[in-house]
Amino acid sequence: MIDWRKLIADLRAHGVSTDEIALAVVQAGGQATGQAIRRLSCGETKEPKFTTGATIIALHREKCSSSC
């Protein structure tokens, strides 16, 4: 199981805002808002849609892979 809260917290610790995550999702062809990412980060939403999840994982690899 993927810990979405941890991935988003790691990204935020590396200077990526929830709005920037949402923008990356939209640029990848998905639909997300900063609020949707915040709901995921606090556990209100348990699982993201595929494109959202894939984008968060890709961003995490890009931004956090060397230090997380």
C-alpha positions, 0 to 999 in steps of 0.5 A: 500500500502506498502512503500518499500522506508521506509522499506528499509530506516529503514533496512539501518538505522539498518545497513543492506546494499542493498547488504545484502538485495539482498543476503537475497532475493537470499537465499530465492529463489528469484532473486535480486541484490543490484542495484535492491534494490537501484532502489526500495529504490529510487522509480524507481521500484514501486513494487518488485517481490513477493519473494523480497517483502516478504523477505524485509518485513521479514527482516524488522520485524526481524531487526526493529520490536522493534524500528521502 
